[in-house]
Amino acid sequence: MADMIDGLTVEPYNALPSFLVYSDPSRKHLVNCGDMGGNGSCSCQHFQFRLMSKLNNGEPISTATRCKHILAARNILADILIKNL
């Protein structure tokens, strides 16, 4: 089951908390919401080359250390968890 948020498609991948996030089906990004101490990680270039270095240099977890794919996946993950309370 895929969801849409901010123009991105978010679909569960393998097992929670992993998702495939994309606006173009030919460019899917793998997001794991549990990686990097709860910040999440993404296979996109923005996260790999810019944001991960911020985390590795000690920047605190915030929206400034999350790409749009991580933010979308976390939003869907929150919806799934809240529905199951």
ZITA-V409205 format. One record per helix or strand of 2 or more residues. SS is the DSSP state (@ for helix, = for strand). FROM is the first residue (numbers start at 1). TO is the last residue. If there is no record, write none. Layout:
ss=SS from=FROM to=TO
ss=SS from=FROM to=TO
//
This chain:
ss== from=2 to=5
ss== from=8 to=12
ss== from=18 to=22
ss== from=29 to=32
ss=@ from=36 to=38
ss== from=41 to=42
ss=@ from=45 to=56
ss=@ from=63 to=65
ss=@ from=68 to=83
//
